[in-house]
Amino acid sequence: MADYIRALEPVTEPAQLVRTKAIIQQFTAPNALGPRLHQYLLDRREAEDNWGKSKLKILQSDGKVSDNGQGQLND
């Protein structure tokens, strides 16, 4: 997260940067959403062969999302 904050510094107002740092601190605190989400993703990686593709949603040219559960475009 330090790299993210460094990237924000030149383009973010000081007050907004303080608020963003507080949000990041809350998100990354022990037992907060960030570490739990990271562990969930690690567990999914171990449990499934290609977990990313299994949840793929395809945005069609008409703006509708297609998902047949196999990561393939519905006919």
C-alpha positions as CSV (number, residue, x, y, z in Angstrom):
1,M,0.0,0.0,0.0
2,A,3.0,2.3,0.5
3,D,3.5,2.4,-3.3
4,Y,-0.1,3.3,-3.8
5,I,0.1,6.2,-1.4
6,R,3.3,7.4,-3.0
7,A,1.6,7.4,-6.4
8,L,-1.3,9.4,-5.0
9,E,0.8,12.1,-3.3
10,P,1.5,14.3,-6.3
11,V,-2.1,14.2,-7.6
12,T,-4.1,14.3,-4.4
13,E,-5.1,17.2,-2.2
14,P,-3.6,17.0,1.3
15,A,-7.0,16.6,3.0
16,Q,-8.0,13.8,0.6
17,L,-4.7,12.1,1.1
18,V,-5.2,12.0,4.9
19,R,-8.7,10.5,4.4
20,T,-7.3,7.9,1.9
21,K,-4.6,6.9,4.3
22,A,-7.2,6.4,7.1
23,I,-9.3,4.2,4.8
24,I,-6.3,2.2,3.8
25,Q,-5.3,1.7,7.4
26,Q,-8.8,0.5,8.2
27,F,-8.9,-1.8,5.2
28,T,-5.5,-3.4,6.0
29,A,-5.9,-3.7,9.8
30,P,-5.8,-7.2,11.3
31,N,-9.2,-9.0,10.9
32,A,-10.4,-6.2,8.6
33,L,-11.7,-6.8,5.1
34,G,-8.4,-6.5,3.3
35,P,-6.6,-9.4,5.0
36,R,-9.7,-11.6,5.1
37,L,-10.2,-10.9,1.3
38,H,-6.6,-11.8,0.6
39,Q,-6.9,-15.1,2.5
40,Y,-10.1,-15.9,0.7
41,L,-8.5,-15.4,-2.6
42,L,-5.5,-17.5,-1.6
43,D,-7.8,-20.3,-0.5
44,R,-9.8,-20.1,-3.8
45,R,-6.5,-20.3,-5.7
46,E,-5.6,-23.5,-3.8
47,A,-9.1,-25.1,-4.1
48,E,-9.8,-24.5,-7.8
49,D,-7.9,-25.2,-11.0
50,N,-8.8,-22.0,-12.8
51,W,-11.0,-20.0,-10.4
52,G,-10.7,-16.8,-12.4
53,K,-12.1,-18.2,-15.6
54,S,-15.0,-19.9,-13.8
55,K,-16.4,-16.6,-12.8
56,L,-15.7,-14.7,-16.1
57,K,-18.4,-12.4,-17.3
58,I,-18.3,-11.2,-20.8
59,L,-19.5,-7.7,-21.7
60,Q,-21.4,-8.0,-25.0
61,S,-21.4,-5.2,-27.6
62,D,-25.0,-4.3,-26.6
63,G,-23.9,-3.7,-23.0
64,K,-25.4,-6.9,-21.6
65,V,-23.3,-9.2,-19.4
66,S,-23.2,-12.8,-20.5
67,D,-22.1,-15.6,-18.1
68,N,-22.9,-19.3,-18.5
69,G,-20.9,-20.2,-15.4
70,Q,-18.1,-21.6,-17.5
71,G,-16.6,-18.3,-18.5
72,Q,-18.0,-18.7,-22.0
73,L,-20.3,-16.5,-24.0
74,N,-23.9,-17.7,-24.0
75,D,-25.4,-18.5,-27.5
